[in-house]
Amino acid sequence: MPPSSRAPSQDLLFVGIKGSVVALKKSSGEVAWSIKLRQGASYVPLVSEDGFVFALSGGEVTCLSAADGKPVWHNELKGYGRGHSLLAGAANAGVVPAVAALEEQQRAAHSAHVPPA
């Protein structure tokens, strides 16, 4: 499909970093838009689907318009805490098993360095 007939969000790469979502133009690497999330956390998992970017930061989920970064909705997920969290969707279905494997490796490495009680 020629670039002129593609949706603007298809020409963007989304990065979750330091409590923000940054959209980069794929063709140049320039910042198209960025937004600071309400609950800034260093690790910001993202899922991009159907013209939206879903971002998880500090235990809260924000839905953004992929085209311009404007907030669509926000859910504080009250009562679920603020620990490590992941998002899953069709766009990153393969990420969840990879992250689970990484977490298991980290647990194993940590237990190897902690003397038994």
C-alpha positions as CSV (number, residue, x, y, z in Angstrom):
1,M,0.0,0.0,0.0
2,P,1.5,3.4,-0.9
3,P,2.4,5.6,2.1
4,S,-0.2,8.2,1.1
5,S,-3.1,5.8,1.4
6,R,-2.1,4.5,4.8
7,A,-3.6,5.7,8.1
8,P,-1.3,8.2,9.8
9,S,-0.9,5.8,12.8
10,Q,0.5,3.1,10.5
11,D,3.5,5.3,9.8
12,L,4.3,5.6,13.5
13,L,6.3,3.5,16.0
14,F,5.3,3.8,19.6
15,V,7.7,3.8,22.5
16,G,6.8,3.6,26.2
17,I,9.6,5.3,28.3
18,K,9.9,7.1,31.6
19,G,6.2,7.4,32.2
20,S,5.5,8.7,28.7
21,V,4.3,7.4,25.3
22,V,6.3,8.8,22.3
23,A,5.2,8.3,18.7
24,L,8.1,8.3,16.2
25,K,7.8,8.7,12.5
26,K,9.0,5.5,10.9
27,S,10.5,7.2,7.9
28,S,12.6,9.7,9.8
29,G,12.7,8.9,13.5
30,E,11.3,12.3,14.3
31,V,8.8,12.7,17.2
32,A,5.3,13.0,15.9
33,W,3.7,13.4,19.3
34,S,4.4,12.5,23.0
35,I,2.3,12.5,26.1
36,K,3.3,12.2,29.8
37,L,1.0,9.6,31.6
38,R,-0.8,10.4,34.9
39,Q,1.1,7.7,36.8
40,G,4.7,7.9,35.5
41,A,6.7,4.7,35.8
42,S,10.0,3.8,34.1
43,Y,8.5,0.7,32.5
44,V,5.6,1.5,30.2
45,P,4.2,-1.6,28.3
46,L,2.2,-0.7,25.2
47,V,-0.3,-2.3,22.8
48,S,-1.2,-0.7,19.5
49,E,-4.5,-1.9,17.9
50,D,-7.2,-0.5,15.7
51,G,-6.0,3.1,15.8
52,F,-5.4,3.2,19.6
53,V,-2.4,2.9,21.8
54,F,-3.0,1.3,25.2
55,A,-0.4,2.2,27.8
56,L,0.1,0.8,31.3
57,S,2.0,2.9,33.8
58,G,2.0,2.9,37.6
59,G,-0.9,0.3,37.7
60,E,-3.2,2.5,35.5
61,V,-4.2,2.0,31.9
62,T,-4.6,4.9,29.4
63,C,-6.1,4.6,25.9
64,L,-4.7,7.1,23.4
65,S,-5.5,8.0,19.8
66,A,-2.7,6.5,17.8
67,A,-2.9,9.3,15.3
68,D,-2.4,12.3,17.6
69,G,-1.8,10.9,21.2
70,K,-5.0,12.5,22.6
71,P,-6.4,10.6,25.6
72,V,-9.5,8.6,24.8
73,W,-10.1,7.0,28.3
74,H,-8.2,6.2,31.5
75,N,-8.8,3.5,34.1
76,E,-7.0,3.7,37.5
77,L,-7.7,0.0,38.2
78,K,-8.4,0.8,41.8
79,G,-7.9,-2.1,44.2
80,Y,-5.3,-3.9,42.0
81,G,-2.1,-2.3,43.3
82,R,0.8,-0.9,41.5
83,G,3.2,-3.8,41.0
84,H,4.7,-5.2,37.8
85,S,2.0,-5.4,35.1
86,L,1.7,-6.3,31.4
87,L,-0.8,-5.6,28.6
88,A,-1.7,-8.3,26.1
89,G,-3.5,-8.0,22.8
90,A,-3.4,-9.3,19.3
91,A,-0.5,-7.0,18.4
92,N,1.9,-8.4,21.1
93,A,0.5,-11.9,21.9
94,G,4.0,-13.4,21.6
95,V,5.4,-10.9,24.2
96,V,3.7,-12.4,27.2
97,P,5.4,-15.8,27.1
98,A,8.7,-14.1,26.5
99,V,8.3,-11.8,29.5
100,A,7.2,-14.8,31.6
101,A,10.3,-16.6,30.7
102,L,12.5,-13.6,31.5
103,E,10.8,-13.2,34.9
104,E,11.4,-16.9,35.7
105,Q,15.1,-16.4,34.8
106,Q,15.3,-13.3,37.0
107,R,13.7,-15.3,39.9
108,A,16.1,-18.1,39.4
109,A,19.1,-15.8,39.3
110,H,17.9,-14.0,42.4
111,S,17.3,-17.2,44.4
112,A,20.8,-18.4,43.4
113,H,22.3,-15.3,45.1
114,V,20.2,-15.4,48.3
115,P,21.6,-17.7,51.0
116,P,19.1,-20.1,52.3
117,A,17.5,-19.3,55.7
